[in-house]
Amino acid sequence: QVQLVESGGGLVQAGGSLRLSCTASGLLFSWYGMGWFRQAPGKEREFVAAITQSGRSTSYAESVKGRFTISRDTAKKTVYLQMNSLKPEDTAVYYCAARNTLVLITATQEYDYWGQGTQVTVSS
């Protein structure tokens, strides 16, 4: 049974930082590309960042480029999202996702497995 468990969300002031973690179980983590998505109230889920199974390639939404960094630790079966210079518009529930693929995937519907989400709230 595949499980993705996010952690690290919380309340932070604008300009602050958070690091989200997503730990996987029930799958061969080194085979899976990973992504982070977010969903704000009343909005559709949107792509934030993705990383290939090797960790060599990454992709970011324009809105987070230069502020967020995705990384992975295969030994810990964990993918991270370091979020710096946070803005109130970054407030959302953040989800990690996994797909057995060699290429970067940015489309929500292309991912096979999802975590339950972690809330990030940025106050102004």
Accessible surface in RSA format (square Angstrom, percent):
REM  Atomic radii and reference values for relative SASA: ProtOr
REM  Chains: A
REM  Algorithm: Lee & Richards
REM  Probe-radius: 1.40
REM  Slices: 20
REM RES _ NUM      All-atoms   Total-Side   Main-Chain    Non-polar    All polar
REM                ABS   REL    ABS   REL    ABS   REL    ABS   REL    ABS   REL
RES GLN A   1   187.90 105.1 123.84  90.5  64.06 152.5  56.12 119.5 131.78  99.9
RES VAL A   2    37.95  25.0  15.44  14.0  22.51  54.2  15.44  13.4  22.51  61.0
RES GLN A   3    95.95  53.7  91.95  67.2   3.99   9.5  15.07  32.1  80.88  61.3
RES LEU A   4     8.22   4.6   0.46   0.3   7.75  19.5   0.46   0.3   7.75  20.9
RES VAL A   5    77.96  51.3  75.15  68.0   2.81   6.8  75.15  65.3   2.81   7.6
RES GLU A   6     7.96   4.6   0.00   0.0   7.96  18.9   0.00   0.0   7.96   6.5
RES SER A   7    60.11  50.8  55.62  74.2   4.49  10.3  40.82  86.9  19.29  27.0
RES GLY A   8    37.16  45.8   0.00   N/A  37.16  45.8  24.64  67.6  12.52  28.0
RES GLY A   9    29.60  36.5   0.00   N/A  29.60  36.5   2.43   6.7  27.16  60.8
RES GLY A  10    29.21  36.0   0.00   N/A  29.21  36.0  29.09  79.8   0.13   0.3
RES LEU A  11   134.44  74.9 100.76  72.1  33.68  84.7 100.78  70.8  33.66  90.6
RES VAL A  12    25.00  16.4  19.00  17.2   6.00  14.5  25.00  21.7   0.00   0.0
RES GLN A  13   138.44  77.4 135.68  99.2   2.75   6.6  37.38  79.6 101.05  76.6
RES ALA A  14    49.85  45.8  27.29  42.1  22.56  51.3  27.68  39.0  22.16  58.7
RES GLY A  15    56.56  69.8   0.00   N/A  56.56  69.8  30.33  83.2  26.23  58.8
RES GLY A  16    21.72  26.8   0.00   N/A  21.72  26.8  20.79  57.1   0.93   2.1
RES SER A  17    57.66  48.7  38.42  51.3  19.23  44.3  22.16  47.2  35.50  49.7
RES LEU A  18    34.46  19.2  29.81  21.3   4.65  11.7  34.46  24.2   0.00   0.0
RES ARG A  19   131.85  55.4 117.11  59.7  14.74  35.1  27.62  37.8 104.23  63.2
RES LEU A  20     0.00   0.0   0.00   0.0   0.00   0.0   0.00   0.0   0.00   0.0
RES SER A  21    21.67  18.3  21.67  28.9   0.01   0.0   9.69  20.6  11.98  16.8
RES CYS A  22     0.00   0.0   0.00   0.0   0.00   0.0   0.00   0.0   0.00   0.0
RES THR A  23    63.92  45.5  61.73  62.6   2.19   5.2  44.28  59.5  19.65  29.7
RES ALA A  24     2.81   2.6   0.00   0.0   2.81   6.4   0.04   0.1   2.77   7.3
RES SER A  25    51.02  43.1  50.45  67.3   0.57   1.3  41.65  88.7   9.37  13.1
RES GLY A  26    51.80  63.9   0.00   N/A  51.80  63.9  24.64  67.6  27.16  60.8
RES LEU A  27    17.45   9.7   1.53   1.1  15.92  40.0  12.21   8.6   5.23  14.1
RES LEU A  28   106.45  59.3 102.10  73.0   4.34  10.9 103.78  72.9   2.67   7.2
RES PHE A  29     4.36   2.2   1.79   1.1   2.57   6.7   1.79   1.1   2.57   7.3
RES SER A  30    50.17  42.4  45.49  60.7   4.68  10.8  24.28  51.7  25.88  36.3
RES TRP A  31   142.21  57.1 138.10  66.8   4.11   9.7 115.55  61.6  26.67  43.3
RES TYR A  32    24.80  11.6  24.80  14.1   0.00   0.0   2.91   2.2  21.90  27.0
RES GLY A  33     3.24   4.0   0.00   N/A   3.24   4.0   3.24   8.9   0.00   0.0
RES MET A  34     0.38   0.2   0.00   0.0   0.38   0.9   0.00   0.0   0.38   0.5
RES GLY A  35     0.02   0.0   0.00   N/A   0.02   0.0   0.02   0.0   0.00   0.0
RES TRP A  36     0.00   0.0   0.00   0.0   0.00   0.0   0.00   0.0   0.00   0.0
RES PHE A  37     0.02   0.0   0.02   0.0   0.00   0.0   0.02   0.0   0.00   0.0
RES ARG A  38    15.42   6.5  15.42   7.9   0.00   0.0   2.45   3.4  12.97   7.9
RES GLN A  39    60.49  33.8  56.73  41.5   3.76   8.9  11.26  24.0  49.23  37.3
RES ALA A  40    23.87  22.0  20.25  31.2   3.63   8.3  20.65  29.1   3.23   8.5
RES PRO A  41   121.68  88.7  93.38  85.1  28.30 102.9 105.79  87.3  15.89  98.8
RES GLY A  42    92.54 114.1   0.00   N/A  92.54 114.1  45.54 125.0  47.00 105.3
RES LYS A  43   143.76  70.1 130.72  80.2  13.05  31.1  82.29  74.1  61.48  65.5
RES GLU A  44   154.66  88.8 141.83 107.3  12.83  30.5  58.71 113.6  95.94  78.3
RES ARG A  45    73.53  30.9  56.27  28.7  17.26  41.1  11.85  16.2  61.68  37.4
RES GLU A  46    80.45  46.2  76.90  58.2   3.55   8.5  29.18  56.4  51.26  41.9
RES PHE A  47    35.18  17.6  25.95  16.1   9.23  24.0  25.95  15.7   9.23  26.4
RES VAL A  48     0.60   0.4   0.52   0.5   0.08   0.2   0.60   0.5   0.00   0.0
RES ALA A  49     0.00   0.0   0.00   0.0   0.00   0.0   0.00   0.0   0.00   0.0
RES ALA A  50     0.62   0.6   0.62   1.0   0.00   0.0   0.62   0.9   0.00   0.0
RES ILE A  51     6.12   3.5   4.32   3.2   1.80   4.3   4.32   3.1   1.80   4.9
RES THR A  52     9.51   6.8   9.33   9.5   0.18   0.4   8.87  11.9   0.63   1.0
RES GLN A  53    40.67  22.7  36.01  26.3   4.66  11.1   0.00   0.0  40.67  30.8
RES SER A  54    50.80  42.9  15.83  21.1  34.97  80.5  18.48  39.4  32.32  45.3
RES GLY A  55    27.85  34.3   0.00   N/A  27.85  34.3   7.25  19.9  20.60  46.1
RES ARG A  56   209.97  88.2 171.52  87.4  38.45  91.5  69.26  94.7 140.71  85.3
RES SER A  57    49.78  42.1  45.37  60.6   4.41  10.2  15.10  32.1  34.68  48.6
RES THR A  58    58.63  41.7  34.43  34.9  24.20  57.7  12.80  17.2  45.83  69.3
RES SER A  59    29.83  25.2  24.30  32.4   5.54  12.8  11.08  23.6  18.75  26.3
RES TYR A  60    45.63  21.3  34.36  19.5  11.27  29.3  28.62  21.5  17.00  21.0
RES ALA A  61    21.25  19.5  14.69  22.7   6.56  14.9  21.25  29.9   0.00   0.0
RES GLU A  62   136.32  78.3 116.24  87.9  20.08  47.8  66.62 128.9  69.70  56.9
RES SER A  63    65.18  55.1  43.64  58.2  21.53  49.6  50.90 108.4  14.27  20.0
RES VAL A  64     0.36   0.2   0.36   0.3   0.00   0.0   0.36   0.3   0.00   0.0
RES LYS A  65   110.63  54.0  91.12  55.9  19.51  46.4  51.47  46.3  59.16  63.0
RES GLY A  66    88.89 109.6   0.00   N/A  88.89 109.6  44.66 122.5  44.23  99.1
RES ARG A  67    31.32  13.1  26.52  13.5   4.79  11.4  25.35  34.7   5.96   3.6
RES PHE A  68     6.16   3.1   0.00   0.0   6.16  16.0   0.00   0.0   6.16  17.6
RES THR A  69    73.08  52.0  72.39  73.4   0.69   1.6  44.90  60.3  28.18  42.6
RES ILE A  70     5.48   3.1   0.00   0.0   5.48  13.2   0.00   0.0   5.48  14.9
RES SER A  71    49.13  41.5  47.83  63.8   1.30   3.0  33.98  72.3  15.16  21.2
RES ARG A  72    34.84  14.6   7.23   3.7  27.62  65.8   7.66  10.5  27.19  16.5
RES ASP A  73    44.94  31.5  40.33  40.1   4.62  10.9  13.47  31.7  31.48  31.4
RES THR A  74    67.01  47.7  57.92  58.7   9.09  21.7  42.64  57.3  24.38  36.8
RES ALA A  75    99.08  91.1  57.19  88.3  41.89  95.3  69.36  97.7  29.72  78.7
RES LYS A  76   133.67  65.2 117.99  72.4  15.68  37.3  73.45  66.1  60.22  64.1
RES LYS A  77    91.72  44.7  91.72  56.3   0.00   0.0  47.16  42.4  44.57  47.5
RES THR A  78     7.33   5.2   7.33   7.4   0.00   0.0   2.61   3.5   4.72   7.1
RES VAL A  79     0.00   0.0   0.00   0.0   0.00   0.0   0.00   0.0   0.00   0.0
RES TYR A  80    27.65  12.9  27.65  15.7   0.00   0.0  16.78  12.6  10.87  13.4
RES LEU A  81     0.00   0.0   0.00   0.0   0.00   0.0   0.00   0.0   0.00   0.0
RES GLN A  82    56.27  31.5  56.19  41.1   0.07   0.2  27.82  59.2  28.45  21.6
RES MET A  83     0.00   0.0   0.00   0.0   0.00   0.0   0.00   0.0   0.00   0.0
RES ASN A  84    59.41  41.0  59.41  57.4   0.00   0.0  15.86  38.2  43.55  42.1
RES SER A  85    60.67  51.3  55.82  74.5   4.86  11.2  19.73  42.0  40.94  57.4
RES LEU A  86     2.31   1.3   0.00   0.0   2.31   5.8   0.00   0.0   2.31   6.2
RES LYS A  87    85.68  41.8  85.21  52.3   0.47   1.1  39.78  35.8  45.90  48.9
RES PRO A  88    54.86  40.0  47.79  43.6   7.07  25.7  48.19  39.8   6.67  41.5
RES GLU A  89   122.35  70.2  95.97  72.6  26.37  62.8  62.49 120.9  59.85  48.9
RES ASP A  90     0.48   0.3   0.48   0.5   0.00   0.0   0.00   0.0   0.48   0.5
RES THR A  91    36.23  25.8  32.57  33.0   3.66   8.7  30.69  41.2   5.55   8.4
RES ALA A  92     1.52   1.4   1.13   1.7   0.39   0.9   1.52   2.1   0.00   0.0
RES VAL A  93    41.73  27.5  41.53  37.6   0.20   0.5  41.53  36.1   0.20   0.6
RES TYR A  94     0.00   0.0   0.00   0.0   0.00   0.0   0.00   0.0   0.00   0.0
RES TYR A  95    32.68  15.3  32.68  18.6   0.00   0.0   7.48   5.6  25.21  31.1
RES CYS A  96     0.00   0.0   0.00   0.0   0.00   0.0   0.00   0.0   0.00   0.0
RES ALA A  97     0.00   0.0   0.00   0.0   0.00   0.0   0.00   0.0   0.00   0.0
RES ALA A  98     0.00   0.0   0.00   0.0   0.00   0.0   0.00   0.0   0.00   0.0
RES ARG A  99    71.90  30.2  71.90  36.7   0.00   0.0   1.97   2.7  69.93  42.4
RES ASN A 100    78.42  54.1  60.50  58.5  17.92  43.1  14.00  33.7  64.42  62.3
RES THR A 101    20.81  14.8  11.76  11.9   9.05  21.6  11.54  15.5   9.27  14.0
RES LEU A 102   134.52  74.9 119.37  85.4  15.15  38.1 119.37  83.8  15.15  40.8
RES VAL A 103    92.81  61.1  87.87  79.6   4.94  11.9  91.31  79.3   1.51   4.1
RES LEU A 104    58.59  32.6  35.80  25.6  22.79  57.3  37.32  26.2  21.27  57.2
RES ILE A 105    23.44  13.3  20.67  15.4   2.77   6.7  21.93  15.8   1.51   4.1
RES THR A 106    62.76  44.6  54.16  54.9   8.60  20.5  22.41  30.1  40.35  61.0
RES ALA A 107    34.82  32.0  27.05  41.7   7.77  17.7  34.69  48.9   0.12   0.3
RES THR A 108    46.03  32.7  42.54  43.1   3.48   8.3  33.44  44.9  12.59  19.0
RES GLN A 109   147.78  82.6 113.07  82.6  34.71  82.6  61.22 130.3  86.56  65.6
RES GLU A 110    66.03  37.9  63.16  47.8   2.87   6.8  13.34  25.8  52.69  43.0
RES TYR A 111    15.57   7.3   2.61   1.5  12.97  33.7   0.58   0.4  14.99  18.5
RES ASP A 112    85.65  60.0  56.72  56.4  28.94  68.4  16.30  38.4  69.35  69.2
RES TYR A 113    81.22  37.9  78.51  44.7   2.71   7.1  42.03  31.6  39.20  48.3
RES TRP A 114    74.75  30.0  46.33  22.4  28.42  66.7  35.21  18.8  39.54  64.2
RES GLY A 115     9.76  12.0   0.00   N/A   9.76  12.0   2.07   5.7   7.69  17.2
RES GLN A 116   113.34  63.4  82.59  60.4  30.75  73.2  71.63 152.5  41.71  31.6
RES GLY A 117    11.93  14.7   0.00   N/A  11.93  14.7   0.43   1.2  11.51  25.8
RES THR A 118    18.62  13.2  12.73  12.9   5.90  14.1   7.41  10.0  11.22  17.0
RES GLN A 119    86.81  48.5  77.75  56.8   9.06  21.6  49.30 104.9  37.51  28.4
RES VAL A 120     0.00   0.0   0.00   0.0   0.00   0.0   0.00   0.0   0.00   0.0
RES THR A 121    47.98  34.1  47.98  48.6   0.00   0.0  36.07  48.5  11.91  18.0
RES VAL A 122     7.18   4.7   0.00   0.0   7.18  17.3   0.00   0.0   7.18  19.5
RES SER A 123    43.12  36.4  36.11  48.2   7.01  16.2  35.88  76.4   7.24  10.1
RES SER A 124   129.63 109.5  68.53  91.5  61.10 140.8  55.72 118.7  73.91 103.5
END  Absolute sums over single chains surface
CHAIN  1 A     6305.6       4818.9       1486.7       3263.0       3042.6
END  Absolute sums over all chains
TOTAL          6305.6       4818.9       1486.7       3263.0       3042.6
